[in-house]
Amino acid sequence: MKTTRFQLLHRMMLFAAIISAICCIGCADIDDIFNNIDEPSNGDSNGVDNQSIIADMPIAEIEVLLAESDPVQVTVQVNGWLPDSCTEHHETHLTQEGNTITIQITTIRPKDFACATVVTEYQERVSIGTLPAGDYKVIVNDVEAQFRVD
């Protein structure tokens, strides 16, 4: 039986898709992904039902950006990831106690839903605003950085 061009093209595309999937899986530490997925939430006052899971977003790194302005504007560049095709950004909350700034970024996904394990890069810039001179610590989920405002 002779293989047609269409069949050959189909096989090549399937092979390329399989190789791409293998490469993408190899780019992430799967243990980190699964360790950062929390237990399901029972819903909250923000209208999230019992059919959703809310978890802290896995964070790869953070960078504090100080704008050369007067007064100095502080922004935090957050690089994280979404662990599967169903998970989306949920909320970003910023709090400050003294010289410690805490940013919590959460994700939301459907409960009991089969999702493709596709790790998607996530980036967000969180504006802190102006701060008086001093030493500060910023915590984004479980990643910390220290910086100084002169």
N, C-alpha and C positions, 0 to 999 in steps of 0.2 A: 504494500500500500504506500503510495507516494504522499509525502507531507507537503501540504500547500503552503504558500507564503503566509497566509493568514494564521495557520496553525503554528508555524515557526515564530511569527511575531508574537502570538499569544504566549507561547512557551518562554520566549525571551523576556516579555514583560512580567510574567509570573516569577521567573528566576530573579529578576531585578528587584521585585517587591519583597521577595523572601530575604535577599541579601540586605536590603535597606532595613528591614525589620530587625534582623540580627545585629546590624551595626548600631541601630538606635538603642536596642536593649543593652548592648555593651557599653554605652556612654554613661549609664546611670548606675549607681550603687543601689541595687534593688533592696538591700537590707535597710538603707537609710529611708527609702521611699515607704516601705511597709512599717517601719518604726515610727514614722511621723504621721501615720493615719490613726487618729483617735477613735475611741468608741463612739457609737451613734449618740446623738443628742436626742433628748426627749422633746425637742421643739423649744422655742423661746418666744419672747414678746415681740420679736421682729417679724412675725408672721411665718416663720419656718415651721412646717408641719412635721409630724412624726415619721414621715417617709423620707427624710433627708438626714445626711450625716454632715455635721459641721466639725472641721478639724483645723488645727494650725497648719499653715502652708509651710512646706519644707523650704528652708532658706539656705542657699549656697553661699552667698556672701553679701556684705553690705559695705557701702562706701559713703563717708560723710563728705559732703561738698560744701565748701565755704565760699560764698560769692564775694568778690572784691568790691564791696560797696560799704557805704556808711549810713546806717549800721549794717553789720555783717548779716547776710541772709544765709540760713543753714538749711540744707536739703539732704535727705538720705536717699541714696540710690540702692534699691533692694533688688537682688537677683535671686530668684527661687525657681520652683518648678511645680507643675501640676502632674500628679502621678498617673492619671489615666484620661481617657477620652470623655468621661462624664463629669470630671471635677472642674469646677469654675471658681474664680475669685468670689468670695462672699462679702467680706467687710475688712476695712482697715481702720483701726482705732489707735489714737495717739493720746498718751497721758504723760504728764511730767510731775515728778515729785522731787523738789530740790534740784540737784544737778543730774538727776537720772531721768532720761527720756525713754519711755517704753512704747513700742509700736507693736500691736498685735494684728497680724494679717491672717484671716481665716479663709478656708475654702468650703464649698458646699457641693455635695453630690447626692444622687438618689440612693436610698437604702435598698438593699437586695436587688441590685440591677447589675447585669453583666456588662462590663465595659472593657474596651480594648486597652491593654497596657501600653499606652503611648505617652512617654514623658514629654511634656511641653514646657519650654522655657517661659518664665514669667518675669517681667521687669516692671518696677513701679518706682516713681520718684515721690517721696513724701516730704512735703514742705514743713519744716519746723518753725520757720519764721525768724525773728531776731531774738538774740540772747545776749544778756550782759556778759562782760568779760569773765572768764573762769574756765575751769576744767569740767568736762561733761562726760557722761557715759550714755550711750544709746544702746538699747536692747531691742532687737527685732526677733520676735519669737524666742529662739534659743541662741541667737548669734549676737555677740557684743562687740562694740568698738568704742574707743575713747578718743576725745578730741579736745582742743583748746580754742577758745575764742579770745583774741587779744583786744 
